[in-house]
Amino acid sequence: MLAYTYIEKGRFELREKPRPVIRDGRDAIVRVTLASICTSDLHIKHGSVPRAVPGITVGHEMVGVVEEAGPGVTNVRPGDRVVVNVETYCGHCYFCEHGYVNNCTDPDGGWALGCRIDGGQAEYVRVPYADCGLTPIPPSVSDEQALFVGDVLATGYWAAGISGINPGDTVLIIGAGPTGICTLLCAMLKQPGRIVVCEEDPVRRSFVARHYSGVIVTDARSCKECVLSESAHGGADVVFEVAGGRDTFRMAWDCARPNAVVTVVALYDEPQVLPLPDMYGKNLTFKTGGVDGCHCAEILRLIAEGRIDTTPLITHRFPLGDIERAYSLFESHADGVMKVAIAPRA
């Protein structure tokens, strides 16, 4: 089968690999029907994910059809259309039992697919702990509607959930890439008073303005002034840092009101500085970490009800055989690209 493979820092290649097989009774083999490229894949390529293993198939954002299930799998069966979760998790360790599935203590737990074990930018993928890692897609939901449920949309849902948004709050989202948009969609479910989105790219600012009426759009230069004018207490009540830029972490806490929540969603390429003397007295609460993607069924229900729609994010489509061009487009932000859908088979 064709599989896009991490060779070494700065180098991915499309290679022929054997089709995966069941290794454990709790595994399932999924025929990938649609995959996507995530910024985290680029972090692997750039060498900023040290735990990524050379030789693995990359990709952790995908949907497909169960082809084979081990004898220990009870929640899905061959023929089921499924979302594949970005995280594999055992479901019974301390962290899984408390909903912190990103920190599953199993050797294959947490973000393993496309990082430490073969992922889904391929024709087939083996999913460990399939009962936890696969979620059936409702018949009324298409593959494109479900494509981001297991990763980037799960990230937005997790971030909105831990941030304590109250009705009437002023929310600032820094970054209007795909993760920022998914965070926006999930923050809107909490009914804040106003949402400000800060984005430098004029194409992405236009995307937000075109698709999400009522959202206030600004750039970095005007961000703090805009937030102050839209808030009643000297800054945003909740800030999401989703950009991961050189200065966006400072912008996040600087635009927050005293006693606000700052949720860091971004994955950075380099360490960030926490200037405690500068922020002394703001009494901020910082929330960070990888997504705990254990609400896929709930997210699919919201999609089926028409309350979340991420399909506008799919701006380009490519076959797997042309994935090099898809990566080049995605990394360059050319042609108004937001997300790319990869079809393993025509």
C-alpha positions as a printed NumPy array, in Angstrom:
array([[  0.   ,   0.   ,   0.   ],
       [  1.059,   3.638,  -0.403],
       [  2.056,   5.397,   2.815],
       [  3.563,   8.828,   3.4  ],
       [  6.611,   8.176,   5.571],
       [  8.841,  10.166,   7.929],
       [ 12.406,   9.467,   6.776],
       [ 14.453,  12.023,   8.704],
       [ 14.277,  15.634,   9.821],
       [ 13.075,  17.676,   6.862],
       [ 12.19 ,  14.662,   4.723],
       [  8.966,  12.729,   4.114],
       [  8.511,  10.268,   1.233],
       [  5.599,   8.386,  -0.32 ],
       [  6.575,   4.718,  -0.084],
       [  5.147,   1.262,  -0.622],
       [  4.592,  -0.555,   2.671],
       [  2.894,  -3.812,   3.661],
       [ -0.74 ,  -3.509,   4.645],
       [ -1.003,  -3.471,   8.486],
       [ -2.194,  -6.547,  10.355],
       [ -3.873,  -7.205,  13.688],
       [ -1.192,  -7.448,  16.409],
       [ -3.423,  -7.489,  19.473],
       [ -6.986,  -8.636,  20.026],
       [ -8.018,  -5.037,  20.733],
       [ -6.719,  -3.744,  17.374],
       [ -8.737,  -2.855,  14.304],
       [ -7.625,  -2.319,  10.718],
       [ -9.269,   0.69 ,   9.064],
       [ -9.369,   1.361,   5.331],
       [ -8.761,   5.091,   5.152],
       [-11.324,   6.873,   2.993],
       [-10.24 ,  10.435,   3.746],
       [ -7.278,  11.942,   5.594],
       [ -5.9  ,  15.397,   6.171],
       [ -2.66 ,  17.218,   6.893],
       [ -2.204,  18.808,  10.307],
       [  0.273,  21.45 ,  11.414],
       [  1.577,  18.853,  13.877],
       [  2.726,  16.828,  10.854],
       [  4.824,  19.828,   9.86 ],
       [  6.248,  19.969,  13.391],
       [  7.416,  16.37 ,  12.895],
       [  8.969,  17.276,   9.562],
       [ 10.79 ,  20.234,  11.128],
       [ 12.199,  18.074,  13.924],
       [ 10.298,  19.728,  16.773],
       [  8.587,  16.494,  17.918],
       [ 11.499,  14.517,  19.425],
       [  9.363,  11.456,  20.175],
       [  8.45 ,  11.008,  16.498],
       [ 10.009,   7.826,  15.124],
       [ 11.702,   7.829,  11.696],
       [ 10.158,   5.233,   9.417],
       [  6.587,   5.674,  10.65 ],
       [  3.704,   6.564,   8.383],
       [  2.595,  10.085,   9.271],
       [ -0.953,  11.389,   9.654],
       [ -3.372,  11.342,  12.578],
       [ -6.47 ,  12.994,  11.131],
       [ -8.633,  10.518,   9.202],
       [-11.907,   8.697,   8.72 ],
       [-12.487,   5.3  ,   7.172],
       [-14.206,   1.939,   7.206],
       [-13.378,  -0.897,   9.588],
       [-11.96 ,  -3.758,   7.523],
       [-11.007,  -6.122,  10.34 ],
       [-11.414,  -6.135,  14.118],
       [ -9.664,  -8.222,  16.735],
       [-11.642, -10.558,  18.999],
       [-11.434,  -8.089,  21.89 ],
       [-13.124,  -5.269,  19.971],
       [-16.807,  -4.861,  20.838],
       [-17.818,  -1.275,  19.925],
       [-17.21 ,  -1.446,  16.161],
       [-17.317,  -4.157,  13.542],
       [-16.216,  -4.596,   9.931],
       [-18.133,  -2.316,   7.594],
       [-18.622,   0.486,  10.142],
       [-17.727,   4.001,   9.029],
       [-15.579,   5.497,  11.772],
       [-13.67 ,   8.541,  12.955],
       [-10.142,   7.695,  14.058],
       [ -9.117,   9.48 ,  17.257],
       [ -5.792,  11.314,  17.25 ],
       [ -5.032,   9.519,  20.522],
       [ -4.907,   5.853,  21.317],
       [ -5.764,   5.103,  24.913],
       [ -6.4  ,   2.041,  27.043],
       [ -9.468,   3.366,  28.874],
       [ -8.577,   1.924,  32.268],
       [ -5.381,   3.548,  33.599],
       [ -5.592,   6.424,  36.12 ],
       [ -5.446,   9.135,  33.467],
       [ -7.968,   7.482,  31.14 ],
       [-10.425,   6.966,  33.994],
       [-10.221,  10.697,  34.767],
       [-10.645,  11.755,  31.13 ],
       [ -6.983,  12.69 ,  30.604],
       [ -6.537,  10.319,  27.704],
       [ -3.642,  12.301,  26.254],
       [ -1.626,  11.022,  29.212],
       [ -2.579,   7.344,  28.919],
       [  0.239,   5.297,  30.424],
       [  0.067,   2.503,  27.841],
       [  3.165,   2.335,  25.581],
       [  0.88 ,   3.117,  22.64 ],
       [ -1.131,   5.674,  24.613],
       [ -1.601,   9.357,  23.847],
       [ -0.53 ,  10.773,  20.508],
       [  0.937,   7.67 ,  18.945],
       [ -0.655,   7.456,  15.476],
       [  1.528,   9.151,  12.917],
       [  4.128,   9.942,  15.573],
       [  5.326,   6.773,  17.32 ],
       [  3.335,   4.183,  15.345],
       [  2.118,   4.172,  11.75 ],
       [ -0.586,   6.72 ,  11.038],
       [ -3.224,   7.357,   8.422],
       [ -1.777,   9.174,   5.423],
       [ -1.969,   5.777,   3.814],
       [ -4.467,   3.315,   2.396],
       [ -4.865,   1.419,   5.697],
       [ -4.065,   2.029,   9.354],
       [ -3.913,  -0.216,  12.425],
       [ -5.672,   1.355,  15.418],
       [ -4.743,  -0.025,  18.864],
       [ -7.475,  -0.032,  21.521],
       [-10.079,   0.335,  18.804],
       [-12.97 ,   0.424,  21.277],
       [-11.583,   3.74 ,  22.576],
       [ -9.97 ,   5.08 ,  19.416],
       [-12.767,   4.565,  16.881],
       [-16.161,   6.279,  16.9  ],
       [-18.958,   5.261,  14.496],
       [-20.086,   8.029,  12.157],
       [-23.868,   8.61 ,  12.047],
       [-25.402,   7.807,   8.639],
       [-26.422,  11.443,   8.141],
       [-22.827,  12.696,   8.545],
       [-20.492,  12.606,   5.536],
       [-16.8  ,  11.763,   5.578],
       [-15.945,  15.409,   4.95 ],
       [-18.176,  16.545,   7.813],
       [-16.498,  14.03 ,  10.147],
       [-12.905,  14.407,   8.933],
       [-11.696,  16.734,  11.695],
       [-13.613,  15.215,  14.608],
       [-10.742,  13.053,  15.86 ],
       [ -8.112,  15.765,  16.002],
       [ -8.404,  19.463,  15.176],
       [-12.098,  19.71 ,  16.081],
       [-11.549,  17.602,  19.193],
       [ -8.809,  20.091,  20.091],
       [-11.166,  23.059,  19.772],
       [-13.837,  21.244,  21.781],
       [-11.354,  20.334,  24.526],
       [ -9.988,  23.876,  24.683],
       [-13.446,  25.457,  24.911],
       [-14.449,  22.929,  27.542],
       [-11.559,  23.578,  29.942],
       [-11.635,  27.37 ,  29.643],
       [-14.77 ,  28.115,  31.628],
       [-16.462,  30.439,  29.162],
       [-19.558,  32.08 ,  30.65 ],
       [-22.456,  33.646,  28.735],
       [-21.628,  37.275,  28.056],
       [-17.844,  36.851,  28.265],
       [-15.386,  38.499,  25.927],
       [-13.308,  35.772,  24.282],
       [-10.075,  36.373,  22.369],
       [ -8.794,  33.74 ,  19.945],
       [ -5.273,  34.346,  18.655],
       [ -4.828,  32.559,  15.353],
       [ -7.38 ,  31.828,  12.625],
       [ -5.834,  28.731,  11.144],
       [ -7.799,  25.463,  11.159],
       [ -7.345,  24.913,  14.908],
       [ -8.314,  28.503,  15.618],
       [-11.47 ,  28.142,  13.536],
       [-12.395,  24.903,  15.311],
       [-11.802,  26.62 ,  18.655],
       [-14.024,  29.459,  17.455],
       [-16.833,  27.059,  16.504],
       [-16.698,  25.359,  19.887],
       [-16.422,  28.618,  21.832],
       [-19.569,  29.83 ,  20.044],
       [-21.466,  26.916,  21.596],
       [-20.84 ,  28.5  ,  25.02 ],
       [-22.678,  31.709,  23.996],
       [-20.086,  34.332,  24.989],
       [-21.015,  37.975,  24.608],
       [-18.444,  38.624,  21.911],
       [-15.537,  36.874,  20.23 ],
       [-12.458,  38.656,  18.91 ],
       [-10.222,  36.763,  16.476],
       [ -6.68 ,  38.04 ,  15.949],
       [ -4.963,  36.934,  12.736],
       [ -2.126,  38.421,  10.687],
       [ -2.94 ,  36.743,   7.383],
       [ -5.471,  38.926,   5.501],
       [ -6.789,  35.892,   3.603],
       [ -7.627,  34.161,   6.867],
       [ -9.129,  37.322,   8.334],
       [-11.354,  37.445,   5.266],
       [-12.255,  33.768,   5.771],
       [-13.469,  34.484,   9.316],
       [-15.407,  37.58 ,   8.277],
       [-17.041,  35.718,   5.39 ],
       [-18.146,  32.641,   7.311],
       [-18.792,  33.813,  10.89 ],
       [-20.911,  36.943,  11.112],
       [-20.742,  38.768,  14.407],
       [-17.152,  37.743,  15.119],
       [-14.792,  40.714,  15.483],
       [-11.613,  40.344,  13.418],
       [ -8.374,  42.207,  14.064],
       [ -4.626,  41.964,  13.514],
       [ -1.748,  41.861,  15.982],
       [ -1.059,  45.593,  15.863],
       [ -4.643,  46.478,  16.798],
       [ -5.435,  43.471,  18.961],
       [ -5.06 ,  44.899,  22.455],
       [ -6.904,  48.113,  21.631],
       [ -9.702,  46.089,  20.037],
       [-10.01 ,  43.761,  23.027],
       [-10.062,  46.65 ,  25.495],
       [-12.843,  48.33 ,  23.537],
       [-14.885,  45.109,  23.52 ],
       [-14.466,  44.191,  27.187],
       [-15.834,  45.613,  30.407],
       [-13.019,  44.706,  32.797],
       [ -9.732,  45.638,  31.171],
       [ -9.23 ,  42.681,  28.869],
       [-10.618,  39.408,  27.624],
       [-12.26 ,  37.054,  30.105],
       [-10.9  ,  34.035,  28.243],
       [ -7.966,  33.943,  25.821],
       [ -7.073,  31.086,  23.483],
       [ -3.52 ,  31.117,  22.138],
       [ -3.777,  29.023,  18.985],
       [ -1.162,  30.677,  16.768],
       [  2.128,  29.507,  18.281],
       [  4.024,  32.49 ,  16.896],
       [  7.095,  34.231,  18.236],
       [  5.133,  36.906,  20.148],
       [  1.665,  35.398,  20.488],
       [  2.158,  33.939,  23.96 ],
       [  2.958,  37.382,  25.327],
       [  0.002,  38.832,  23.437],
       [ -2.265,  36.236,  25.038],
       [ -1.578,  37.129,  28.653],
       [ -1.188,  40.829,  27.923],
       [ -4.712,  41.011,  26.426],
       [ -6.291,  39.09 ,  29.314],
       [ -8.093,  40.876,  32.118],
       [ -6.981,  40.24 ,  35.716],
       [ -8.089,  36.797,  36.933],
       [ -8.743,  35.619,  33.376],
       [ -8.107,  32.182,  31.909],
       [ -5.448,  31.842,  29.211],
       [ -5.608,  28.516,  27.391],
       [ -2.536,  27.639,  25.342],
       [ -3.643,  25.416,  22.466],
       [ -0.635,  26.026,  20.209],
       [  2.342,  23.705,  19.83 ],
       [  5.492,  25.828,  19.703],
       [  8.663,  25.233,  17.719],
       [ 10.766,  26.832,  20.462],
       [ 10.554,  27.45 ,  24.236],
       [  8.437,  30.321,  25.523],
       [  9.281,  32.708,  28.353],
       [  6.969,  33.161,  31.329],
       [  7.819,  36.727,  32.495],
       [  6.357,  36.515,  35.967],
       [  7.501,  39.995,  37.107],
       [  5.679,  41.566,  34.153],
       [  2.439,  39.722,  34.789],
       [  2.574,  39.914,  38.577],
       [ -0.777,  40.89 ,  40.032],
       [ -2.878,  39.811,  37.057],
       [ -3.645,  36.546,  38.865],
       [ -4.029,  34.65 ,  35.621],
       [ -4.868,  30.982,  35.263],
       [ -2.967,  29.231,  32.475],
       [ -4.258,  25.991,  30.986],
       [ -2.071,  24.003,  28.634],
       [ -1.502,  20.556,  27.208],
       [ -2.428,  18.179,  24.469],
       [ -6.029,  17.542,  23.518],
       [ -7.975,  14.957,  25.54 ],
       [ -9.92 ,  13.605,  22.583],
       [-12.576,  11.593,  24.376],
       [-15.714,  13.436,  23.245],
       [-15.877,  12.342,  19.608],
       [-19.359,  10.861,  19.895],
       [-20.687,  14.1  ,  21.384],
       [-19.008,  16.147,  18.636],
       [-20.516,  13.904,  15.943],
       [-23.928,  14.408,  17.524],
       [-23.478,  18.184,  17.332],
       [-22.487,  17.871,  13.674],
       [-25.536,  15.716,  12.94 ],
       [-27.714,  18.355,  14.625],
       [-26.223,  21.078,  12.429],
       [-24.59 ,  22.911,  15.331],
       [-21.004,  22.48 ,  14.092],
       [-19.884,  22.576,  10.472],
       [-16.184,  22.408,   9.586],
       [-16.622,  21.642,   5.879],
       [-15.744,  25.238,   4.834],
       [-12.242,  24.491,   6.112],
       [-11.68 ,  21.963,   3.297],
       [-10.379,  24.276,   0.611],
       [ -8.35 ,  21.756,  -1.419],
       [ -8.519,  18.052,  -2.272],
       [ -5.748,  15.743,  -3.508],
       [ -5.25 ,  12.025,  -4.15 ],
       [ -2.702,  10.268,  -1.946],
       [ -0.359,   9.926,  -4.899],
       [ -0.127,  13.718,  -5.063],
       [  0.446,  14.271,  -1.358],
       [  3.817,  15.979,  -1.872],
       [  2.049,  18.806,  -3.689],
       [ -0.612,  18.911,  -0.974],
       [  2.067,  19.339,   1.716],
       [  3.811,  22.061,  -0.266],
       [  0.549,  23.965,  -0.603],
       [ -0.423,  23.515,   3.043],
       [  2.966,  24.574,   4.383],
       [  3.191,  27.633,   2.151],
       [ -0.354,  28.851,   2.974],
       [ -0.723,  29.477,  -0.761],
       [ -3.976,  29.78 ,  -2.711],
       [ -6.052,  30.514,   0.406],
       [ -5.519,  26.989,   1.74 ],
       [ -7.034,  26.125,   5.117],
       [ -7.229,  22.323,   5.182],
       [ -6.475,  19.682,   2.562],
       [ -8.447,  16.456,   2.166],
       [ -6.394,  13.472,   0.996],
       [ -8.194,  10.592,  -0.72 ],
       [ -6.177,   7.339,  -0.673],
       [ -8.247,   5.994,  -3.571],
       [ -9.817,   7.862,  -6.477]])
